[in-house]
Every structure is written in C-alpha cells, then in structure tokens.
C-alpha cells in the first residue's frame, strides 16, 4: 500500500470510530496535545490481543496509551497479573483509576500519567498498544531493547520492516480490525567463539552472524571448514540452527541454546542416523562485534 493511501486509511479509521465518542473527548485530546487521539479498543479485539499475549503468573503487562484502562483492567481481571497503563492525558488516567476501582482490581493495576516516549517500561513481559504507524516506528528501537521474549501486541498498526510473528483479523460490524504479535528477539549479531569435540578431537569453532530483526544468517567455521547458515529465525532468546557436515550425506550438527547477553548456552548434538551424541555448547561473543538489528 502506498504511503499516501496508508495515511488516508489511518485517518479514515480514526474518524469512523471516533464518530461514536461522547462529546468533548476530541476537544480534550486537542488541549492535551496528544500524539494519538483516544479511540477505545473494542472488547472483541481485546479478546484476541490477550489470547496472543498468553498471560501467565509473573507476567507484567504495560499498555502504552492506555485510554480508559480497559486492556490493563481485563489483563489483571483475567490472569491476576500486575498491569500498568501509561497515558499523557490526565482525564484518561482519572477515568482508568475509577474503572479499576469499579472492576475490583485496584491492587493489581497502576496508571501513570507520562509521555510514552519517555516512560520506563523495561520491566514489561507484555506490551500492548493501539497507537499510529509513525508512533509505532518511533517506539520500535526502545521495544527492540526490551528483554528477549517480551510479547508485543498492537491493535491495527504494524512496525513496517519488522514483520509480525503472528496476526489475525477481527471483523466487527462493517470494519475489520487487525491484531499483530511480535516476540522481541535476542540480538545475536556479531562473531562467536567456542570449541567442540568432533571426530574425537577438539575443534575451534566460530560463528559470524548477520541479523535483521528476528532473522539471521551467517557462516559457521569448524576448524578449516566453512559452512553457510541460511536465514533462520530467533524465537525470543532461543537460538537454533543446524548444518550438514561436509563429506557426509546425513550427519547433522544441531545447535540449540539461549542467548544471554554475550553468551550462548545450550547443546550441540551430532546426529548420525539413529545415533545422537550431545555435548555442552557455550559460545562467547567477541567484544565490539554486535550490531543493531533494526534496519
């Protein structure tokens, strides 16, 4: 879709939905100078947003531009988790707090009046939002720096080049809403070193990784041998890839681990027919080799 058509569609969506808002809300938004007008997310959409979130004990949900607090309140009410709403509009914060009181979840939720571009939501394990395309893009660098595995759910608008991991459509009356899910990937770009026992001898290994968002490719050096890693997906902190060893038809070396900063920890498994030989895989990234994964 062309940029002009996309802008027109965005404006049409907000005009269409905003037409049902109570009088005075548009004026209040102008007075507060919001980046995004207040348009509540329908509860049918919230249903799929929270389904994508897969909320569990210990999760902390942040809703950016929380409006009347309905996503925060529903998350707390359904999953019993801590949830935080951020909005710059003081009227929305007052309304959210009153709605939380009525719903009986005051002890689980918090509403903060703040600018979403300045707010600290680094503790979040789930982030929800119904913003605008340009606002999503401005937030993207901050979101990519969240803990790997954090679930990001957006109502209606995507993240441009950062492809969603999942999406679904929610038809309501004459309008079809879209829900996007991203899993924040670990940044595994750069050069990694480790050693393995291959063919009964110690082999120095090196992995050179190029990464854009949740996809990476690269080269694996096993001693003097060079093997190419095709495009592979990083699932949050989980890293998995495999190669067929040169000179063999069916001997596969499978790496499976978790990224923790400049460390990759897991297992390397040599698969030969029905025989598996597993050993510990501990790789360290060379200082200064990591690069931004946002393109």
C-alpha positions in Angstrom: 0.0 0.0 0.0 1.4 3.5 -1.0 2.3 5.9 1.8 -0.5 8.3 0.8 -3.2 5.6 0.8 -2.0 4.3 4.2 -2.2 7.8 5.8 -5.7 8.2 4.3 -6.8 4.8 5.7 -5.4 5.6 9.1 -7.3 8.9 9.2 -10.5 7.2 8.0 -10.3 4.5 10.7 -10.0 7.0 13.5 -12.7 9.3 12.0 -15.0 6.3 11.6 -14.5 5.0 15.2 -14.3 8.5 16.8 -17.7 9.4 15.5 -19.3 7.3 18.3 -17.3 9.0 21.1 -19.0 11.2 23.7 -19.0 14.9 23.0 -16.0 16.8 24.4 -13.4 14.0 24.2 -12.0 15.3 20.9 -11.6 18.8 22.4 -9.9 17.4 25.5 -7.4 15.5 23.3 -6.5 18.7 21.4 -6.0 20.6 24.7 -3.6 17.9 26.0 -1.8 17.8 22.6 -1.9 14.0 22.2 0.3 12.1 19.7 -2.6 9.7 19.3 -6.4 10.5 19.7 -8.3 8.5 22.2 -10.2 5.7 20.4 -11.0 2.8 22.7 -10.1 -0.8 21.6 -13.3 -2.9 21.2 -13.6 -5.7 23.7 -13.8 -8.2 20.8 -10.3 -7.1 19.8 -9.0 -7.2 23.4 -10.0 -10.8 23.4 -7.6 -11.7 20.6 -4.9 -9.3 22.0 -4.9 -11.1 25.3 -5.1 -14.5 23.6 -1.8 -13.6 21.7 -0.3 -12.4 25.0 -0.7 -15.9 26.6 -0.6 -14.3 30.0 0.8 -16.3 32.9 1.8 -15.9 36.5 4.7 -13.5 36.9 3.9 -11.5 33.7 3.8 -7.7 33.8 1.7 -6.0 31.1 2.2 -2.4 30.0 -0.4 -0.7 27.9 1.0 2.3 26.0 -1.6 4.9 25.6 -4.0 3.1 27.9 -7.1 5.3 27.3 -9.8 4.3 29.7 -7.7 1.4 31.1 -9.8 -1.4 29.6 -6.8 -3.6 28.4 -5.0 -3.2 31.7 -8.1 -4.0 33.7 -9.0 -7.0 31.6 -5.5 -8.4 31.8 -5.5 -8.1 35.6 -9.0 -9.4 36.0 -8.5 -12.5 33.8 -4.9 -13.5 34.6 -4.4 -12.0 38.1 -1.2 -10.3 36.9 0.3 -6.9 37.6 -0.6 -4.4 34.8 0.4 -0.8 34.2 -1.2 1.7 31.9 0.6 4.8 30.6 -1.2 7.8 29.1 -0.4 11.5 28.9 -4.0 12.6 29.2 -4.9 13.3 32.9 -8.6 12.7 32.2 -7.9 9.3 30.9 -5.8 8.4 33.9 -8.6 9.5 36.2 -11.1 7.5 34.2 -8.8 4.4 34.3 -8.4 4.5 38.0 -12.1 4.8 38.6 -12.8 1.9 36.2 -10.2 -0.2 38.0 -11.9 0.6 41.3 -15.3 -0.5 39.9 -13.7 -3.7 38.5 -12.1 -4.5 41.8 -8.5 -4.8 40.5 -7.0 -1.7 42.2 -4.5 -3.8 44.0 -3.1 -5.2 40.7 -3.1 -2.2 38.4 -1.3 1.1 38.2 -2.0 4.1 35.9 0.8 6.6 35.2 0.5 9.9 33.5 3.6 10.1 31.3 4.8 10.5 27.8 5.2 7.0 26.3 8.4 8.1 24.6 10.0 9.0 27.9 8.4 6.3 30.2 10.3 3.4 31.5 8.6 0.1 30.7 11.7 -2.1 30.6 10.2 -4.5 33.2 7.4 -5.4 30.9 7.0 -9.0 29.7 4.0 -8.0 27.6 3.4 -4.6 25.9 0.0 -3.7 24.3 -0.7 -0.7 22.2 -3.2 1.0 19.9 -1.3 3.9 18.5 -0.4 5.1 15.0 2.1 3.8 12.4 4.6 6.6 12.9 4.3 6.3 16.7 5.0 2.6 16.5 8.1 3.3 14.4 9.4 5.9 16.9 8.9 3.3 19.7 10.5 0.5 17.8 14.1 1.0 18.9 13.0 1.1 22.6 10.9 -2.0 22.1 13.7 -4.0 20.4 15.8 -3.3 23.5 13.3 -5.0 25.8 14.1 -8.4 27.3 14.2 -11.1 24.6 10.9 -13.0 24.6 8.8 -10.0 25.5 5.5 -10.2 23.7 4.4 -7.0 21.8 0.7 -6.8 20.7 -0.6 -4.0 18.5 -4.1 -3.2 17.6 -4.4 -2.2 13.9 -1.0 -0.9 13.1 2.3 -2.8 12.2 6.0 -2.0 12.7 6.9 -1.5 9.0 10.0 -3.6 8.2 9.8 -5.6 11.4 7.5 -8.3 10.3 4.9 -9.6 12.8 5.3 -13.1 14.1 1.6 -13.6 14.1 -1.5 -11.7 13.1 -5.3 -12.1 13.0 -8.3 -10.3 11.8 -11.3 -9.3 13.9 -14.4 -8.3 12.0 -16.8 -6.0 13.9 -19.9 -4.7 12.0 -18.6 -3.1 8.8 -14.9 -2.7 10.0 -12.2 -5.4 10.1 -9.6 -4.9 12.9 -6.1 -6.4 12.8 -4.1 -7.7 15.7 -0.3 -8.1 15.4 2.1 -10.0 17.6 5.9 -9.7 17.8 8.3 -11.6 20.1 11.3 -9.4 20.9 14.3 -11.3 19.5 17.7 -11.6 21.1 20.4 -9.7 19.3 22.9 -12.4 18.3 24.7 -10.4 15.7 28.5 -10.5 15.7 31.2 -13.1 16.0 31.0 -16.0 18.4 33.8 -18.5 19.5 33.7 -21.9 21.2 35.2 -25.3 21.0 33.6 -28.7 20.3 34.8 -32.3 20.3 34.4 -33.5 16.7 35.8 -36.8 15.4 37.4 -37.4 18.8 39.4 -34.2 18.7 39.0 -30.6 19.9 37.8 -28.3 17.2 37.8 -24.5 17.3 34.5 -23.1 16.1 33.4 -19.6 15.0 30.0 -18.2 14.0 29.7 -15.0 12.1 26.1 -13.7 12.3 24.2 -11.0 10.3 20.8 -10.2 11.8 17.8 -8.1 10.9 15.1 -8.1 13.5 14.2 -11.8 14.2 16.0 -13.3 11.2 19.7 -14.1 10.9 22.1 -15.8 8.6 25.8 -16.3 8.6 28.9 -18.5 8.4 29.9 -21.3 10.7 33.6 -22.2 10.8 34.5 -25.7 12.1 38.3 -25.7 12.1 39.2 -25.0 8.5 35.7 -25.9 7.1 33.3 -23.1 6.3 29.5 -23.8 6.3 26.8 -21.4 5.4 23.8 -20.8 7.7 20.6 -20.0 5.7 18.1 -17.5 7.0 16.9 -18.7 10.4 14.5 -17.2 12.9 15.4 -16.2 16.5 12.5 -17.1 18.8 12.9 -14.6 21.7 16.1 -15.7 23.5 16.0 -19.1 21.8 18.6 -19.9 19.1 18.5 -23.0 17.0 20.3 -23.8 13.7 21.8 -26.9 12.1 24.3 -27.8 9.3 25.2 -31.0 7.4 28.8 -31.8 7.9 31.0 -31.8 4.7 31.8 -35.2 3.2 28.7 -36.8 4.7 25.2 -37.3 3.4 23.3 -37.4 6.7 25.5 -36.3 9.5 23.8 -33.2 11.0 25.2 -30.9 13.7 22.3 -29.2 15.6 22.8 -26.2 17.9 20.1 -25.4 20.4 20.5 -22.8 23.1 19.6 -19.5 24.7 21.1 -16.1 24.3 22.1 -14.3 27.5 23.9 -11.1 26.6 27.3 -12.0 25.1 26.8 -15.7 25.9 25.1 -18.6 24.0 24.4 -21.6 26.3 22.9 -24.8 25.2 23.7 -28.1 23.5 25.4 -29.2 20.3 24.1 -32.5 19.0 25.8 -34.7 16.4 23.1 -36.7 14.6 24.2 -39.7 12.6 21.2 -41.8 11.6 19.7 -43.1 14.8 22.7 -42.2 16.9 22.9 -38.9 18.8 26.0 -37.5 20.5 25.2 -34.5 22.7 27.7 -32.1 24.3 27.5 -28.7 26.0 27.6 -25.6 23.8 29.0 -22.4 25.3 29.8 -19.6 23.0 31.1 -16.1 23.7 30.6 -13.1 21.5 33.7 -11.1 20.6 33.7 -7.6 22.1 32.5 -4.9 19.8 31.1 -7.2 17.1 27.4 -6.8 17.8 25.5 -4.5 15.5 21.9 -3.0 15.7 19.3 -5.4 14.4 16.9 -2.6 13.4 17.1 -1.8 9.7 
